[in-house]
Amino acid sequence: MPLPVDLSSSSRLDAAAVRSGKLTNVPSDHMAIAEYSHGEWRKGRIQAYRPIPMPPFALGLHYAQIVFEGMKAYRRTDGSIGVFRTERHHDRFNRSLRRMCMPEVPYELFADAIHGLVAVDHGWVPDGPDSALYLRPFMIASEERMGLKVADEYLFMVIAGPFRPLFSRPLRIKVEREYVRAAPGGTGYAKCAGNYAAAMYPTKLAQQDGYDQILWTDALTHSTVEESGATNVMFVIDGTVVTPPLTDTILDGVTRASALEIASTLGIPTVERSVTVDELRDGIRSGSITEAFGVGTAASVAPIGSIGIDGVDIELPNVPNGVAQQLKKAFADIRFGNEDPYGWMHTISERSVKETV
Ligand SMILES: *Cc1c(COP(=O)(O)O)cnc(C)c1O
């Protein structure tokens, strides 16, 4: 059932500027919102994007019962709009929510909020191939309460804005040997707000040293590689795509899972196994490691050009038509073309656009 829509009385949409990618990082006109209290979801709707009332004692503001997702709607070459892998993002959202003691969001509500918002704000989806409408589903404990407890009231929302990736040049990343993003038994696998706050200070230090991002290592020995910023990492070692296996310290990226599947289809061998920092250093120097790249919703596939290990920057060669390029092209074909061999795209049809608005 589509969510009821209360259209905004004014629009900030400059359609030409959005379509051409000139207008980015601004919220679209509408948002989806639903309230949870006393064990049930109520009043899901789409309304004008605006500030939300939040009591200063809201539990989420103090104890970080806050979980989010990041996904995208793409404008295909034929003008239609597709949303990438709603089901899989929903699965992960609920996994994160369970870890934070927050109630799950039923698939219908999640999908109706996302697809309904994209239908209403379809004019905000820029043209490809680098741009997309970024979608940010999130949930926060809204109950007003002084003491530390699991909240009984929540807000689930979806907000959106046209977006284009920041990095176009290969990334410079720093292997982190001191700070920790995620420890065994912790919350690293959840897309919960606190993880990102805790990563800011070490990331700032790395950026002061000229790096774009941190390559996190395991919390106990700092000797095996985990992931980087808000992307999972992959290496091409002797022609095989190698990526660290999923544990509770690594975020289960939708792009990671999709890239592994695409690589297999392309006939590129893949393996999920641990990679040590020593193996990275030696492999890049000997030439057995030919590529390193990040995979995530924000940048799709982002080549890594240099890795700083204990103060020494090791450069990776620039590989034209390498695995990163092939994966990036395959993603673009699925998202912007009209072929969807995996059934990953949810089409926002013209009909649903007209019926909703
Ligand atoms: C979101 C995120 C990723 C990438 O996940 P995608 O679903 O591919 O966008 C990887 N690592 C972290 C820490 C993240 O927050």
The ligand as an SDF file (V2000), in Angstrom:
LIG
                    3D

 15 15  0  0  0  0  0  0  0  0999 V2000
   28.0000    1.5430    4.2720 C   0  0  0  0  0  0  0  0  0  0  0  0
   29.3340    0.9770    4.5610 C   0  0  0  0  0  0  0  0  0  0  0  0
   30.0210    0.1480    3.6450 C   0  0  0  0  0  0  0  0  0  0  0  0
   29.5310   -0.1170    2.2620 C   0  0  0  0  0  0  0  0  0  0  0  0
   28.2800   -0.7160    2.2010 O   0  0  0  0  0  0  0  0  0  0  0  0
   27.3960   -0.5900    0.8740 P   0  0  0  0  0  0  0  0  0  0  0  0
   26.1620   -1.3270    1.2170 O   0  0  0  0  0  0  0  0  0  0  0  0
   28.1510   -1.2330   -0.2080 O   0  0  0  0  0  0  0  0  0  0  0  0
   27.1870    0.8610    0.6390 O   0  0  0  0  0  0  0  0  0  0  0  0
   31.2270   -0.4140    4.0510 C   0  0  0  0  0  0  0  0  0  0  0  0
   31.7500   -0.1470    5.2560 N   0  0  0  0  0  0  0  0  0  0  0  0
   31.1390    0.6620    6.1390 C   0  0  0  0  0  0  0  0  0  0  0  0
   31.7660    0.8910    7.4670 C   0  0  0  0  0  0  0  0  0  0  0  0
   29.9250    1.2550    5.8130 C   0  0  0  0  0  0  0  0  0  0  0  0
   29.3300    2.0830    6.6740 O   0  0  0  0  0  0  0  0  0  0  0  0
  1  2  1  0
  2  3  1  0
  2 14  2  0
  3  4  1  0
  3 10  2  0
  4  5  1  0
  5  6  1  0
  6  7  2  0
  6  8  1  0
  6  9  1  0
 10 11  1  0
 11 12  2  0
 12 13  1  0
 12 14  1  0
 14 15  1  0
M  END
$$$$
